[in-house]
Amino acid sequence: MRIPETPPNHRPIMMELMRHAKDLGKLLFEYPPTDEKGRYLHWEDLKRRKPPEGLTPEEHWAATKLARMAKSQPTPFLDKNGVNFRFCETDAVRRLAHFIDSEARGSIALPSKQLERDTGERYLVRSLVEEPFNSSVLEGAATTREIAKKLIREKETPRTKDERMVLNNYFAMQLIKENCDVPLTPDFVLQLHRTITENTLTNPSKAGAFRSDEDDIAVTDEEQILHTPPPAHELPERLERLCDFANEQIDAKHFVHPILRAIILHFMLGYDHPFVDGNGRTARALFYWSVLRSNYWLLEYVSISRVIKKAPTKYGMAYLHTETDGADLTYFIIHQLGIVKNAIEDVQLYLAKKAEELNQLQNLISRKGEGQIFNHRQIQILNEAIRNPKSTFTIAEHEKFHRVSYLTARKDLERLFDERLLKKKKKAQTSIYSPSEKFQEILQTAQ
């Protein structure tokens, strides 16, 4: 990854412009924070575009920076040079935040009456594996989604460090959900890090502990240092301030939109880099803590890491644009808002697909004139049976995966057995269900 060019100092350029300006009002108010397409451009991009008539690229940058500073909002955080991190609420920021407000807090709108909010929310349980899996892979873990599913659903013992990373991330997500209603504390952040890194660090004592000056931590790629975090002795105070911000105990003069607050928490934990390893996973976990605390219930089921993983360089560049341009958080905020929007749209596509599968399967296995109806859990079993005719199911697995009672899980499977779509056999005291011959005949007829 290439470090972007540091922008020119806009202040002396602006002072010189103002000294010679024939129309000071035009200079101060005509140039917006974004380009004509609403893009919040870094100097590296802006300098390549034709500047307004009468201005050099450097002068255009100075006028743009002046507009951004006039409309920016400070945060309580300082960078390593003592500069306040700030951000602008551009039209793009407000538009994306509105989309997330609309889609992540309300009911699930789907083309099937059988997937109302409660049912749809349970339908999303399958996606809970996505963030633990993708967050681990983003940090270099080498494993597969199928292995991740088995680790989480069947409580298999991890065989490798990479598998342990996935399972740890899942435990961290559960810890977040259990504690999203209580204030954030430094002790909880350390506990979260300990959960994420347990049995994965070269030095086990560093799990849930700040790095020290001797650790000499920096963010690097294969060729260069990309980011050197603040010194270790500042970390306790910086984490305390982070928690106060998360709990809305400081900066009371300025309203910070809940989604922006969560994104800023994500950025600052990554910027401070308080641990020898696991900083990215902990930063993304804090984002989830914050959005769940603000009642964005759908975001529990989306995977921001899955979207980030598609373009990891852009994720890193959003950090670097902020750091090289005078602690301007707007770059990272806009990038992450786009990530969340894409992740929500992924879930919406998934749910629409599941609704269509439900309708198709209902039609496939319905008896003429009887209108046979199965619930979404039973439909998922039949879907699995279509994909894998050798699949097996137990009441205990069904109970755990769908978060239902033992009696409900048994009723689901027994209904399919009664309809002769599943067969069962006993292994010790456990009933094992599998696709029946009748089900195979139905599929062959349909094909």
Steps between C-alpha positions, in 0.01 A plus 500: 500500500631845409484783754309791340677829446466747788294799383660846481454725802185688407534781754779713343349439154163619624648806669672596176178453304304713743762775483462531123134405462280746311186327628566367849142376546524287187828354617365415845159363409494383139710187533327201670661216701430253216534499122209544259411130541491521880829313546722581797834492320843466657775724363636212293174485306412869498837611356438287189176679417470830321474779760247786476600779265762728648620253764799266508446146635663607827270803528197284420608266781537792742151631416354149541673454835366834620146389415556169679640665813206741513249211493690243702420373847773424755534178696662467844793305353848620406743352254869450582571865411234637732256578217128444564335234288209666318239402243251658258139390466482524122190419299646153436547443873144606582354297213682180603418549868132543410506177298646310795248655740215392273619148427673382819258611772158412361329185379625277221310577183476182296282364221372219722237531771665209679810706574377767736755669726517230770513216252741688275728573793517130587558423135818709520660280767696325226682827422641528853796293383591752229662779705714268719615315188568802279661709773747217561575450130551877462777471760665209320328192641504206257178302538173439319142610563391139542758442773392824665137384498591169662711671766216733594195279457636168619751631757785310341843546654725726288792312348708799393572857606294626205198296606544631854489857362160433344355347815643781714336758275167323541537502880585871479180571307300317767678700770410822321135405473486416870656835598365751247257640759770598750757783473830428331797481737874450445474170689235377257712597198789303650267206564380521141857494372581205728203310357606578142866401542485213752743221403605677180786727614869413511509656849176392677545770766424765237140385464288771664804716576635824353811489286814649655769725354721193469250335265587756228165460322435651156258433214698381200464338164775300335710804413438789740354632823148629434412621850683547827247520785519733801751409775400223740496722811204697353282195449314486836392865470409462132288192569325677788412785265381253238262344752369840609427583136331162446279565804423857385653644817712761321460732202143577609494824294501306174253233399674204339276271297506147654638340184774761476582447867542126439724564198714747695544240776610253232753747360645615832561149634680419174694828511609461863590133436515421874583128463778294349247319280123482445451877470296479179272230637453691826428825312231335289357333812466842666310621194251217553473578872415860419239435229323234708496742793324748268236241401617431145382143550549388139873578511555201730437290191710688245871448448697819438818289480349304211468823299837639615665172396395562140716816484740506799726761339216756501448429871865569574502806275203649690720493812796651313295778338379605844848494650677682216235772471518661841286251698195539273278203590257565214688267265470205738140584590385510137684175423347317796151632437528353152621170647201482736258589218642223280487250788132583564422457131675161508269390782194632319594299189556193715160535666323561170666187364388301806145629462496383138644162598230468764226562244653261249539223754149549631371453146731206437394292797137609536234239437231606257207668669643477854717813509770332708708766682833466679676757716831661400705260717348195330551662159868549584532129582341410167727748322799328656360164394480622140860619504629191676288183478727338761448774760390406852322695773456461874265671742790641705668657194169643378424639847836674528517638147152655503500599867175320572394267779561127486127438458476740206803345333356150547163611364666645188683179417217267594261692273732436205529138609120465520471639146757235396740767373758389757582158636664434835712245677626467854863523599519434873243742639519745208253514212677573171286632215591492131323551162251226427436303184175693455689828506739372234202401284347847535827658385534262205141576396561875526819475296 
